[in-house]
Amino acid sequence: MYERAVVPLDGSPFAETILPFLQQIAGPLDMEVLLLRVVAPQAMAPIDEPPRVLIRDLEMQRVAAEEYLERVAEDLRHRGVRVDTRVSRGEAAYEILAVARDAAADVVAMCTHGRSGFGRFVFGSVAEVVVRRARIPVLLLKPGETEPGRVGNDSGADERRRSAGGHSVTACTHREEDVMLVRALMTGAPITLPPDTSIFEARRLMDSARIRHVLVTLGGDLLGIVTDRDIRLNMPSQATSLSVWELNYLLAKVTVGEVMTRSVITIGPDLDAHDAAQIMLDRKIGALPVIDEGRLIGIVTETDLLRAFVKVGAESRTLRGR
């Protein structure tokens, strides 16, 4: 039985569309509702602003959030719902998860804009992160719906049915939204080179294959990754006085094993593509090798992401034109 629900609100009418559904089930379930408002982290104050200005702004945000939640809570209380409120500061998705854990909640109920497929992958959403990381069921209400869909983890049986006043709430252990996985984007059987390959040969291979990343392997083990930038940085300057023969001789002596990046970040094939893209953004890298049970099976690059974006965008336009 659901006993405590965390309900994130951002002050918008859209977020509040989850409330009528909660009013219908909270009473029969005797469920306590914790209304949560997450205030975004405060940007750094200008250097010429005194600290008291920043402190005052933070306090005003907190007070405004508390007043908003109290107005919503009072309306719910008049309708017989047990309500508490909380204001938190930080990144919305992670604060929602933290509050749900600290409050020992057994369900999160919130609204989502209902993006699916690559739309979710490109744009992301607070609801997406909550669903992906929550260890309790998440009830999501999409635009135009009157009852939320059920997604998330129930850490129990595959499916449990809870009835409340004629309303049936089912918590499922599987994801009901479309998820784009790395295995759907990656380039399989990636081009690899042994560590003793010269950077001259590596550059020629990359030019002919029109790629910017090559994985360095030995006996099936991933040793590192070489990018076109690594090659350029180790090429002689165009202003050099060396002859072509001397240049080729020097380039033949420098191997990819010497210039490669050894601390390679790898991912699994069943990782959410959004997470893979986030890693690439955070680490400022253009490719991620894909490892499955210790075996190199592919690589995901910026080009793979863009190719998927174009493909799904074209399919979406086709569907709209039908």
Secondary structure, DSSP 4 states (H G I P E B T S, - for coil): ---EEEEE--SSTTGGGGHHHHHHHHHHHT-EEEEEEEEPPPPPPPTTS-HHHHHHHHHHHHHHHHHHHHHHHHHHHHTT-EEEEEEEES-HHHHHHHHHHHTT-SEEEEE-----HHHHHHH--HHHHHHHH-SSEEEEE-TT-SS-EEEE--SSSSEEEEEETTEEEEEESS--S---BHHHHSEES--EE-TT-BHHHHHHHHHHHT-SEEEEEETTEEEEEEEHHHHHHTSPPTT----HHHHHHHHHH-BHHHHSB-S---B-TTSBHHHHHHHHHHHT-SEEEEEETTEEEEEEEHHHHHHHHHHHHHHHHHHHH-
